[in-house]
């Protein structure tokens, strides 16, 4: 039993490492080739997990082989448009100037119900307001309304929008991220002084973020 637990833990750690090496797109919207690789790796890992009679390396070798092939193919695809087209396909226009391109719908096997569902998810109810709707290679739908139907921006309204700053997480669940603290131009002395002003300690802090403008968000841990 203990051996089964250890085998499972080892395979789990290896799978996490493999997915990390494949890149963040593996856990987001995936291209067809990436989806196949992910499913294949999962199935290869399941076999030695379930059957203790199979040597552990019999599961690790195929997984690492698939990883190697994926890395090689993805590198080649970055350099070859032809290979990218084979592996990933190309974007397809489904709506152009307010008209549905029925032939492209048939080629991509997308039904009108699916198309209108995707449009509703983009807050579009009237097809005639869409200048372009493009089915991307990862299966998502990019929607571009006509300029007259697009939401007004601050520039359109003649308003000067305030500059935005990215908050950096300095403390999360009592853990200090020193590199994030330095990135916003603060040091430990400033942090200690701020927490003292909040009558809190690092251990009491659930979340503390700081942006480049100096705005601070502080959330205290809830007491159980």
N, C-alpha and C positions, 0 to 999 in steps of 0.2 A: 504493500500500500504506500509506504514511504517513497519507494522508488517511482511510483506513478505520480505522486505529488511533485517530486523533483524533476521528472521528465516534463511535466506540464509547465512548471515554472521556467525551465530552460527554454522550452519552445515559445512560451509567452514573451520572454525577454528578447529572443531572437526575432520574433515577428515584429515587436515594437521597433527594434533596430532596423529591420528590413524596410518597414513602412517609412521610417524617418529618412533612410537613405534614398528611398524613391522620391521623396520630396513632398511638400505640403499639399500639392494638388491631389495626392492619393486619398486624402480625407475630405476633399471638397468635391467640386464637379469634375468627373473623370472622363477622359477620352475613352473610346471603345477599347483600345489596346491596354490602357491602364486598368480598366475594369476587369478585363480578362486576367491580367497578371495578379491583381488583388484576390480575385476568386480562386485562382490556381494556388496561390501561396496558402490561403486559408484551408483549402482541401488537403494540401500536402502536409500541413501541420496537424490536421485532425487525425490522420491515419496513425502515426506513432503515439499520439495522445491516447487513443482508444485501445490500441493493441500493444500491451507490454512486451509481447514476444518479438516485436520488430525493434532492431537496434536503433538507438537514438540517431546515430549518424545517417541512417537510411532516410530519415525525415529532413535532417539538416542539409545534406548534400543537395537534394533537389531544390530546396528553398533558396539556398545560396546560388545555385546554378541559375534559377529563374531571376534572381536579383541581378546577377551578372549580365544576363541577356537583356534585361530591361534597361540597365544603365547604358549598355552599348547601343541598343536600338534608339533610346531617347537622345543620346549624343549624336548619333547619325541623323536622326530626324531633325535636329536643330540645324544641321548643315545642308540638308537635302529637302527641297520643296516637294520633289517627286515622292520621296518616302513618306513625308508628312501627309500628303494627299492619300496615299494608300492606307496608312495606319489610322488616320483621324478623319479623312474625308475633307469637305470644305463647307463653309457656310452657305445656306440656301435661303433665298428671299421668298417668303411666303405671302407677304402683302406689299404691294407697290402702288403708291399714289392712291391709297384708299380702296384698291381692288385686290381681292384674293386671287393668287396665282394657283388655279386649281391643279394644273399639271404638276407643279412643284409639291403640292400637298400629296398627290398620289405617289410621286417618286419617294417622298420621305415617309409615306404611310402615316401621316398626321391627319386625324379627323377634324372636322369643323368644331366638334364639341371640345376636343383637346385644345385647339387653337383659341377658341373663345375663352376657355378656362384660363389659359396662360395670359390672355389679354386682361381678363378681370383681375388677375393677380397683379397686373401692372396698372390697375385703376383705369382701364380703358373699356368703355361700354359700347362705343360707336366705332365700327370698323372704318368708317369714312374719315375719321380724324387721324388715321395712321398713315404716315407717309411711307415708312418702311417697317416691316417686321421680319427679322432675320433669325433663322434657326441656326444657332452656333454649333460648332463641332462637338461641344460637350453636352448638347441636348437642351441648353437654355435658350430662351427666346429674348432677343434684344428688340425693343420697341421704340421707334422714333416717331412721335406725332408731328403733324405739320406745325411749323412755327407759330401760326395763329391759334393753334389749339394746345400748345405747350404751356405749362404753368409759367407765370411771369416770374422773372428773376429780380433781384434787387437792382440790377443794372437797368432792366426794362422799366422799373418803377422810378428810376432816378434817385434811388436811395443808396447812400454809402454804407455798405455792410461793415459791421465790426470784424476786426481780424480775429481769427480763431487760433487757439493754441491747443496743442495736444497734451492732455494730462499724463503725467508719468507716475506710475505706481511706486511709491517710496516704501510703504509698509503694507503688507498683506497678511492678515491673521497673525500679527505679532512678529512677522519676519521682515527684517530690514533689507532692502535692496540698495546697497551702497553705491553701485554704479548708476542707478536711476537718480539717486539723491544728488550725485555729482553732476549728472546731465542737466539738471535744472538749476545749477549754480548754487546749491546749498551744501552744508556740511553737517556733521553730527552735532556740533555745538548748536546750530540753528534748530535742528530737530528736537534736541533735548529741551531747549528753551520753549519751543512751541508746545510740546507735550506738557511741560510744566504749567503753561498758561491754560491748558485744557484740564488740568488736574488729572493727568493720565500718564501712564508709562507705556513703554514699547509693548509690553505684554497685554496691556488693556486695549491696544489699537487693533481694530478689525480691518480698517482700510484708511490709508492716507495717501492722497494724490496731490501733486503740485504741477502747475503748468508754467510755461516760460514767463507769463505775465505776473506770476507770484500768487495766483489764486490757489487756495488750499481747500481740499475736501477732506474732512475728518469724520470717521464713523467709529464709535466705540463698540467694543464687544458686548454682546448681550449676556447678562448674567443668568446662569441656569438656576 
